[in-house]
Amino acid sequence: MTPPAPLLLVSHVTMTADEFVAVNFRLWRKRPRTKLNHGLLGLALLLLGISVALDVVRTGYVSNWSTVAVLAVGVLYGLFRMQLVRYQLRRGYVKNTALHIPVDFSFDAEMLRSQSTDGCFEARWHTVRRAVWVRPDWLLLYPTEVACYYVDLRRVQTPNTPEQLLSLVRHAGVPVVEV
């Protein structure tokens, strides 16, 4: 018995290091914990900046250089942290050799399928926990919380469109979050 013909094909999906870093950095910035940390750091830097400004307005000069030093360290920390995350993502891309191999996906009403030189897999839609659409080009399908399939929406074969693939995923009951 032959499998039913796929409704949608996405062929030759590969991801560059720059794309991997851009997509995952965007996801990192949207995480609630990251937002909280950025908010707290921003608030602390704002209060330190106001303190320095009030000191200068009151005395005409900076009377407490330790506050300026702490403010500078906080700014440098914020910048360093973002660069460190990008560096770690780039290292993660290098280690994840599966991203370097072209993958062909097919999607139908029951499941998604993938084929590459590393092998094949099939996943029924009920096993896909969630999807994240990193606008405009990447759809990430998560069968677990820590692993995902990266689908390049620019590679959807005509006559189909990325919107049809997104509609199919939603129709399959997979929650799609847009980032």
Residue, then its C-alpha position, 0 to 999 in steps of 0.5 A: m500500500t502506497p502512502p497518500a500523495p502529500l498535499l504540501l512539499v517543502s524541498h531542500v531545507t537548509m539553514t545557515a548559521d546566520e539564519f539559525v542565530a537570527v531565529n533563535f536569538r529572536l526566540w530568546r529575546k521573547r522568552p518571559r525570563t529574558k524579558l524579565n531580566h532585561g526589564l530589571l536591568g533596564l530599570a536598574l540602569l535607568l535609576l542609576g542614570i537618574s541618580v547621576a543626572l540628579d547629582v550633576v544637576r545638584t552639584g554641577y559635577v559628578s560627586n560619586w564616580s562609583t555610581v557612574a562605574v556601576l552604570a558603565v558595568g551594567v551597560l557593558y554587561g547588557l551588551f556582553r550578554m547579548q553577544l554571548v548568547r549569539y556566540q553560544l547560538r553559533r556554537g550550537y549551530v556548528k554542533n547541530t550537523a543535521l541543520h547543514i543537510p538538506v531536508d525535504f518535508s511533506f505535509d498532509a492532513e495526517m502527518l508530516r514527513s521528512q527525508s534527508t541523507d541522514g534518514c526519514f521520519e514521520a510524525r503524526w500531528h497529535t505528536v507535535r506539541r506546538a509550532v512557532w512562526v518566526r516571521p516571515d520565513w521560518l516555521l518551527l515544529y516542536p514534537t518536544e519542548v527542546a527539539c524542533y524541525y525548522v521548516d523554511l517557508r520560502r521553500v514551499q513548492t508551488p502551486n502551494t503557499p506558506e499560508q496554506l502550510l500554516s493553515l494546514v498546521r492550524h487545522a491539524g490542531v497544532p497551536v501556532v505562536e507568531v514571533 
